[in-house]
């Protein structure tokens, strides 16, 4: 059971991550790159959402990629900008999370500063604190892009603000929970790797090799197993299709987060700093 002072140290470590991202030159460059990418998405994709959802070409492609019933519901949302944002964000933020959170403890481990941090906090607290900090950073970025989308929709039609605000809050919650397993996976890799670049490479191999191994096992056994749910994002297609929301939007991602952080904390305690 974590004591009160443990939560305090975890919170201090999380705040350090926020400072490192938003108040340093390196973090500013990352924010600038993120802002540039989302400016292009907002300007060229989301700003044209009202025309896009009524386009026969877009509707045809969407129906081919997703289920017809799902897209019929999403395209009928009263705020089309949020509908397009939802489709883009569900897949783009997990990818961004893997890259942005690849250095949670790697740099400190390679420089040797992780040993000094470990003098004031336990290794589990360091792991959880860095994880929490990265989740808070992503929460801020998701909120900013959602706010920009909502303002864009309100500028087109002011009556959409309040109905859009309620939907935006629901989207924020769903996307944040969806990206948390990816942050936890990188925390797991950071528990034993010394390079953020290597963590990204390992995560890429993980998403390529592990599904192949699982498919091979299921093929040999001739049954469908639940091992697939070890891979973060395996349920994203069902999330966007609004299928079994309790399981896919909450139970699976939260279970993945707990599993990766638990294993990562065990490895962190046993690995050298």
Secondary structure by P-SEA (a helix, b strand, c coil): cccaaaaaaaaaaaaaaaaaccccaaaaaaaaaaaaaaaaaaaccccaaaaaaacaaaaaaaaaaccaaaaaaaaacccaaaaaaaaaaacaaaaaaaaaaccccaaaaaacaaaaaaaaccaaaaaaaaaaaaaaaaaaaaaaaaaaaaaaaaaaccccaaaaaaaaaaaaaaaaaaaaaaaaaaaaaacccccaaaaaaaaaaaaccaaaaaaaaaaaacccccccccccccaaaaaaacccccccccaaaaaaaaaaaaaaaaaaaaccc
